[in-house]
Amino acid sequence: MTTDFAKIAHDVIAGVGLLQKGAPETMKAFGALSTAATASKVIDTKTKELMALAIGIAVHCDGCVAYHTKMAHQHGASREEVAETAALAVYMGGGPAAVYGADALRAYDQFAGPKP
């Protein structure tokens, strides 16, 4: 299975932009919710991105898997942390989550780039 996770993550961001133009007040409120929910307080941002990734895997959301894997990677998550997150999501989401968990690892590998 070959999927361009960078394109999917980009499409998520572009889609949010479309919604911002079409429903600015709603998306302003959603943006405030996102900022508040992901702010590093007691739980650091990397952990929150891994939590969002686990939920995205469990609910079978392609855009969520791509976007939150990208953000987890940007916040310093290791491949092993993504794998453990995927394992927890499989436990919570069953067989279909295993497919999306594997996608999270494929996405991580794309965002991490080629190995030297």
N, C-alpha and C positions, 0 to 999 in steps of 0.2 A: 504494500500500500504506500503510495507516494502522495504526500500532501504538502503544500507550501504553507507552513504555519505562519511565516512572516506575512504572507499575503492575507491570510485569514485575520491575523491580529490587526493589520492595516485596515482591512475592510470593516472590522468592528469599530475602529476609531472613526473611519469615514462615515459609517452609519450613524454614529452618535452625532457627528457634525450635521448630517441631514436632519436628524431629529431636532437638533438645536435651532436650525433655521425654521422648521415646520411647527415646532411646539416649544418656543423658547422658555416660557415660564416653567413648564414641566421639567425640561432638561436642566434649567437652573437649579430647581429643587433637587433633582437627581444628582447633579454635580455636588451640591452641598452635602447630600447624604453620603456620597462616595468619599468626599474629603473627610467628613467626620468619622465614617466607619473605618477608613484605612489609616487614619492618623496614628502615629506611633505613640502610644501612651504606656499602658502596662504590657501590652503585647506589641512586639516590634513589627514593622511593616513587612519584612520578609515572611514572618510567620503568618501574618494576615493574608498575604498573597498565596501562601501554601494552603491555607484554609479555604480561600476562594477557589483555588484550583481543585481541591478535593470535592467541593460542592459541584463545580462545573463538570467534573468527571462523573459524579454520581447521578447528575440530572441529564447527562448526555448532551452537553452544549459545546459544539465545535468551537465557536467563537470564544467561549469562556476558557476552554482548555488552551487555545492558542494565546489569548491575551494574558491570562494569569500565569501561564508558564513563562512568557516573555517578561512579565513584571517580577516574578519570583527570581528569575535569572538576573535581571537588572539589580535586584536588591540583595544579591549575593548567595542565593540558594545554590546548593551543589546538586549534581545529578543524583546523588544518593538520597538527598532530601526529597527531591521530586519523586524518586522511586518509592520511598517510604510513604509519601503523601498519596501516591497512586495506590499503594497496597491498602492503606486505610480506606480509601474511597471504594476499592473493590470489595472490601469487607462490608462496607455500608451499602453499596449499590449493586452487588451481585455480578453475574456474568457480563451483562452489557457494560458495566463500569470497567471491566478488564480491557475491553476494546479501547475505551477512552483513556485508560491509564497508560496503555502502550503508546497511544498518540501523544500523551504528555511527555513521555520519554523521547519520542521522535522529535517533538517540538523543541525540547531542551537541547537536543543534539544539534538542531538547526541553529538555534539562537547562540549556542556556545561556539559554533563555527568549527572549521577543520582543526584537527589536532596536529600540533607540530611534529 
